[in-house]
Structures are given as C-alpha cells and as structure tokens.
Amino acid sequence: MKVIRRFSLYFLGLSLILLTDGFPLWGAEDHLAKFGVYRLDQEIDAPDFTLSDLKGTKRSLTDFRGSFIMLNFWATW
C-alpha cells in the first residue's frame, strides 16, 4: 500500500510540473539574466595561479585543466 501511495504522489508531482507553463527549464525567459548572470559568446581562459589546499599541498589551476572545478573563496572577519 505504501508503494502505491508513493507512486501516486510522484505521478501527481510530475504531472503538476509538466502542466505548469512557467517551468524554468522550458520557459522562454532566461532566469539567470534576472540575477545579472549572462552566458559568454566566447571561451575565456582563466589566469593561472597557485594556492595551498587544506592539507598544505600547493595546487595550480593548470593541474585541473579539462575538469570542471568550483572555487569557493570566503573569509571571516
């Protein structure tokens, strides 16, 4: 009985998403542009730099060439 109930809830949620006109993935509006994020027309290479990781090992940006990386710079003061 739990499986049928769970399936019906998933089906209901999926149908609500698909029937909604303003679903972000299929809408004509660019939602990132609302926040000032624009897609670039050309590829830009990041400048090379070296930082220490949490273990103290020096890491260079070129070590990760071809990989997707996310840098998180934060500070507390």
NUDO-812357 format. One record per residue (C-alpha): x, y, z. Coordinates in Angstrom, 3 decimals, padded with zeros to 6 digits, always signed. Example, Ala and Ser with C-alpha at 12.3 -4.5 7.8 and 13.67 -1.06 7.14 Angstrom:
# NUDO-812357
+----------+----------+----------+
!       px !       py !       pz !
+----------+----------+----------+
! +012.300 ! -004.500 ! +007.800 !
! +013.670 ! -001.060 ! +007.140 !
+----------+----------+----------+
//
This chain:
# NUDO-812357
+----------+----------+----------+
!       px !       py !       pz !
+----------+----------+----------+
! +000.000 ! +000.000 ! +000.000 !
! +002.908 ! +002.372 ! +000.739 !
! +004.361 ! +001.771 ! -002.724 !
! +001.079 ! +002.664 ! -004.439 !
! +000.720 ! +005.802 ! -002.340 !
! +004.299 ! +006.859 ! -003.050 !
! +003.896 ! +006.205 ! -006.777 !
! +000.688 ! +008.232 ! -006.904 !
! +002.394 ! +011.169 ! -005.150 !
! +005.312 ! +011.055 ! -007.596 !
! +002.908 ! +010.876 ! -010.523 !
! +000.883 ! +013.803 ! -009.183 !
! +004.018 ! +015.914 ! -008.668 !
! +005.383 ! +015.114 ! -012.116 !
! +002.085 ! +015.912 ! -013.801 !
! +001.876 ! +019.248 ! -011.959 !
! +005.368 ! +020.150 ! -013.107 !
! +004.710 ! +019.192 ! -016.719 !
! +001.390 ! +021.030 ! -016.886 !
! +002.760 ! +024.270 ! -015.456 !
! +003.535 ! +026.951 ! -018.032 !
! +006.292 ! +028.657 ! -016.072 !
! +008.600 ! +025.690 ! -015.531 !
! +012.123 ! +027.191 ! -015.586 !
! +013.745 ! +024.574 ! -017.813 !
! +011.296 ! +025.007 ! -020.665 !
! +010.354 ! +028.654 ! -020.305 !
! +011.437 ! +031.246 ! -022.834 !
! +012.714 ! +033.524 ! -020.073 !
! +016.385 ! +033.420 ! -019.077 !
! +016.218 ! +033.126 ! -015.295 !
! +019.967 ! +033.611 ! -014.805 !
! +019.794 ! +037.005 ! -016.512 !
! +017.481 ! +038.190 ! -013.724 !
! +020.448 ! +037.888 ! -011.369 !
! +022.947 ! +039.521 ! -013.728 !
! +024.479 ! +036.231 ! -014.946 !
! +024.969 ! +036.198 ! -018.709 !
! +026.363 ! +033.468 ! -020.932 !
! +029.602 ! +034.272 ! -022.740 !
! +029.812 ! +034.119 ! -026.518 !
! +033.450 ! +033.092 ! -026.480 !
! +035.584 ! +030.887 ! -024.266 !
! +037.892 ! +032.725 ! -021.869 !
! +040.845 ! +031.013 ! -020.191 !
! +041.325 ! +031.746 ! -016.507 !
! +044.709 ! +033.112 ! -015.443 !
! +046.962 ! +030.527 ! -013.843 !
! +047.509 ! +030.784 ! -010.097 !
! +048.665 ! +028.554 ! -007.252 !
! +047.075 ! +028.120 ! -003.810 !
! +047.526 ! +025.761 ! -000.887 !
! +044.786 ! +023.227 ! -000.168 !
! +043.605 ! +022.259 ! +003.314 !
! +046.495 ! +019.817 ! +003.704 !
! +049.093 ! +022.422 ! +002.717 !
! +049.785 ! +020.967 ! -000.739 !
! +050.351 ! +023.587 ! -003.436 !
! +047.732 ! +023.271 ! -006.193 !
! +047.887 ! +025.072 ! -009.512 !
! +044.902 ! +025.784 ! -011.706 !
! +046.650 ! +024.100 ! -014.641 !
! +046.640 ! +020.808 ! -012.666 !
! +042.890 ! +020.643 ! -013.262 !
! +042.851 ! +021.542 ! -016.962 !
! +039.876 ! +019.941 ! -018.714 !
! +037.976 ! +019.389 ! -015.459 !
! +035.095 ! +021.358 ! -014.042 !
! +036.100 ! +022.993 ! -010.776 !
! +034.328 ! +025.300 ! -008.376 !
! +036.378 ! +027.709 ! -006.314 !
! +034.854 ! +028.947 ! -003.099 !
! +036.628 ! +031.986 ! -001.656 !
! +035.337 ! +033.032 ! +001.735 !
! +036.607 ! +034.827 ! +004.762 !
! +035.523 ! +035.655 ! +008.271 !
! +036.441 ! +038.847 ! +009.966 !
+----------+----------+----------+
//
